[in-house]
Amino acid sequence: MTSERGGDAVGVGMVLGALVAQMIGAALAARLFPQAGAAGMVALRLGLGAVLLCLVCRPKVRGYSRADWLVVLAFGAVLACMNMCFYQAIARIPLGAAVALEVLGPLTLSVVAAKRASSWMWAALAAGGVALLGRGGFDRLDPIGVGFVLVAGVLWACYILLAARSGSRFPKADGLALALAVSAAFSLPIGLADAGARLFNPVVLALGVAVAVLASVLPYTLELLALRKLTPSTFAVLTSLAPALAAAAGFFLLDQTLALTDIAAIGLVVAACAGAVRTASPKPVVHRPRLATPVPVGVPE
């Protein structure tokens, strides 16, 4: 029991660290949109992130089944499309509002996957906080930006499920490194077509490395490891903290103000996340090493 609770605490800490890094990275990327454009920043973020993670992990490419590679291809495609949609959204609407809408995807996943009445209660409380955070602002948002971020929310839910599958099929962060390489292959042609030579500006490249580390390498690695300690449904509810952290990032890094209703919304979301973690019964997904005779790998619950 003590070991399980310790694992839960580590998993929660990883998710929180991933969210903080991701929001700082998103705020930094938003400042670079005038120089490189939204598509260009996605290409830099995923391309440089793939290079860095592949150098660190040195993932093996042999010994995997066709099903394993299909998971990697799907994971990489979802990563590319999710980031493209999200960056197109924050180029049009404020960061806090964008994340508040995007998190509806993981929240829906947590409700669908819930097996306890309490899980529905915590998800509903978190959804109330998200709604309060966007109160009075969503009706004034650019509809194209809203459309992009709602698609990103659906893809975020898919990302959670595919990250769990990747973690069960590949050791360490190998699956993530390979998926980032796939996502870079998807996004680089689009980014180059949009930004062209501006991507090779030394200042943009240097800041692009920072964005890649903060918004891709660090958070995705932490999330992959966290999904081996937490169920996807618990992880999805924890991501409800994202709007609160995005509002804080907007306040400190993008000069966006916080109203009293925003602070109240943050309190609701934090309470919901704490309750979800306290009442959940995680069944971590543990990677099973491959033996000389292939052994089927179970699908994460």
Solvent accessible surface area in square Angstrom, and as a share of the most:
residue,aa,sasa,rsa
1,M,159,0.71
2,T,115,0.67
3,S,96,0.62
4,E,111,0.50
5,R,164,0.60
6,G,36,0.35
7,G,21,0.21
8,D,29,0.15
9,A,68,0.53
10,V,73,0.42
11,G,0,0.00
12,V,28,0.16
13,G,40,0.39
14,M,36,0.16
15,V,1,0.00
16,L,67,0.33
17,G,30,0.29
18,A,0,0.00
19,L,0,0.00
20,V,66,0.38
21,A,6,0.05
22,Q,26,0.11
23,M,11,0.05
24,I,68,0.35
25,G,0,0.00
26,A,5,0.04
27,A,1,0.00
28,L,44,0.22
29,A,0,0.00
30,A,24,0.19
31,R,133,0.49
32,L,10,0.05
33,F,27,0.11
34,P,101,0.64
35,Q,88,0.39
36,A,0,0.00
37,G,15,0.14
38,A,11,0.09
39,A,5,0.04
40,G,0,0.00
41,M,0,0.00
42,V,0,0.00
43,A,0,0.00
44,L,13,0.07
45,R,8,0.03
46,L,0,0.00
47,G,10,0.09
48,L,42,0.21
49,G,0,0.00
50,A,7,0.05
51,V,85,0.49
52,L,58,0.29
53,L,7,0.03
54,C,39,0.23
55,L,108,0.54
56,V,120,0.69
57,C,36,0.21
58,R,185,0.67
59,P,24,0.15
60,K,151,0.64
61,V,91,0.52
62,R,211,0.77
63,G,61,0.59
64,Y,33,0.13
65,S,52,0.34
66,R,194,0.71
67,A,47,0.36
68,D,1,0.01
69,W,77,0.27
70,L,89,0.44
71,V,15,0.08
72,V,1,0.00
73,L,92,0.46
74,A,41,0.32
75,F,2,0.01
76,G,0,0.00
77,A,28,0.22
78,V,21,0.12
79,L,0,0.00
80,A,3,0.03
81,C,62,0.37
82,M,12,0.05
83,N,4,0.02
84,M,25,0.11
85,C,19,0.11
86,F,19,0.08
87,Y,0,0.00
88,Q,42,0.19
89,A,0,0.00
90,I,15,0.08
91,A,54,0.42
92,R,100,0.36
93,I,7,0.04
94,P,66,0.42
95,L,5,0.03
96,G,10,0.10
97,A,19,0.15
98,A,0,0.00
99,V,0,0.00
100,A,0,0.00
101,L,17,0.09
102,E,12,0.05
103,V,0,0.00
104,L,69,0.35
105,G,11,0.11
106,P,0,0.00
107,L,8,0.04
108,T,82,0.48
109,L,21,0.11
110,S,3,0.02
111,V,37,0.21
112,V,113,0.65
113,A,40,0.31
114,A,17,0.13
115,K,180,0.76
116,R,120,0.44
117,A,90,0.69
118,S,33,0.21
119,S,34,0.22
120,W,133,0.47
121,M,106,0.47
122,W,49,0.17
123,A,2,0.02
124,A,64,0.50
125,L,58,0.29
126,A,0,0.00
127,A,39,0.30
128,G,34,0.32
129,G,0,0.00
130,V,3,0.01
131,A,63,0.49
132,L,46,0.23
133,L,22,0.11
134,G,7,0.07
135,R,168,0.61
136,G,48,0.46
137,G,22,0.21
138,F,59,0.25
139,D,124,0.64
140,R,185,0.68
141,L,27,0.14
142,D,55,0.29
143,P,108,0.68
144,I,103,0.52
145,G,0,0.00
146,V,32,0.19
147,G,33,0.32
148,F,64,0.27
149,V,0,0.00
150,L,80,0.40
151,V,76,0.43
152,A,0,0.00
153,G,2,0.02
154,V,96,0.55
155,L,31,0.15
156,W,14,0.05
157,A,17,0.13
158,C,50,0.30
159,Y,3,0.01
160,I,0,0.00
161,L,78,0.39
162,L,27,0.14
163,A,1,0.01
164,A,2,0.02
165,R,84,0.31
166,S,1,0.01
167,G,2,0.02
168,S,1,0.01
169,R,39,0.14
170,F,1,0.00
171,P,43,0.27
172,K,156,0.66
173,A,8,0.06
174,D,12,0.06
175,G,1,0.01
176,L,1,0.01
177,A,0,0.00
178,L,18,0.09
179,A,0,0.00
180,L,0,0.00
181,A,43,0.34
182,V,27,0.15
183,S,0,0.00
184,A,8,0.06
185,A,70,0.54
186,F,106,0.44
187,S,1,0.00
188,L,70,0.35
189,P,82,0.52
190,I,94,0.47
191,G,0,0.00
192,L,75,0.37
193,A,92,0.71
194,D,74,0.38
195,A,7,0.06
196,G,29,0.28
197,A,86,0.66
198,R,111,0.40
199,L,5,0.03
200,F,130,0.54
201,N,68,0.35
202,P,104,0.65
203,V,100,0.57
204,V,5,0.03
205,L,62,0.31
206,A,66,0.51
207,L,62,0.31
208,G,0,0.00
209,V,63,0.36
210,A,36,0.28
211,V,0,0.00
212,A,0,0.00
213,V,58,0.33
214,L,48,0.24
215,A,0,0.00
216,S,0,0.00
217,V,24,0.14
218,L,77,0.38
219,P,0,0.00
220,Y,1,0.01
221,T,30,0.18
222,L,38,0.19
223,E,2,0.01
224,L,4,0.02
225,L,55,0.27
226,A,0,0.00
227,L,2,0.01
228,R,37,0.14
229,K,66,0.28
230,L,1,0.00
231,T,22,0.13
232,P,9,0.05
233,S,26,0.17
234,T,7,0.04
235,F,0,0.00
236,A,0,0.00
237,V,7,0.04
238,L,3,0.02
239,T,1,0.00
240,S,0,0.00
241,L,19,0.09
242,A,0,0.00
243,P,0,0.00
244,A,7,0.05
245,L,45,0.22
246,A,0,0.00
247,A,11,0.08
248,A,32,0.25
249,A,9,0.07
250,G,0,0.00
251,F,89,0.37
252,F,153,0.64
253,L,66,0.33
254,L,39,0.19
255,D,121,0.63
256,Q,57,0.25
257,T,120,0.70
258,L,56,0.28
259,A,55,0.42
260,L,153,0.76
261,T,51,0.29
262,D,23,0.12
263,I,97,0.49
264,A,54,0.42
265,A,1,0.00
266,I,39,0.20
267,G,41,0.40
268,L,63,0.31
269,V,1,0.01
270,V,70,0.40
271,A,49,0.38
272,A,0,0.00
273,C,4,0.03
274,A,62,0.48
275,G,7,0.07
276,A,8,0.06
277,V,34,0.20
278,R,213,0.78
279,T,46,0.27
280,A,30,0.23
281,S,63,0.41
282,P,21,0.13
283,K,123,0.52
284,P,69,0.43
285,V,13,0.07
286,V,98,0.56
287,H,37,0.17
288,R,123,0.45
289,P,97,0.61
290,R,94,0.34
291,L,117,0.58
292,A,113,0.88
293,T,102,0.59
294,P,112,0.71
295,V,76,0.43
296,P,123,0.77
297,V,31,0.18
298,G,40,0.38
299,V,87,0.50
300,P,25,0.16
301,E,133,0.60
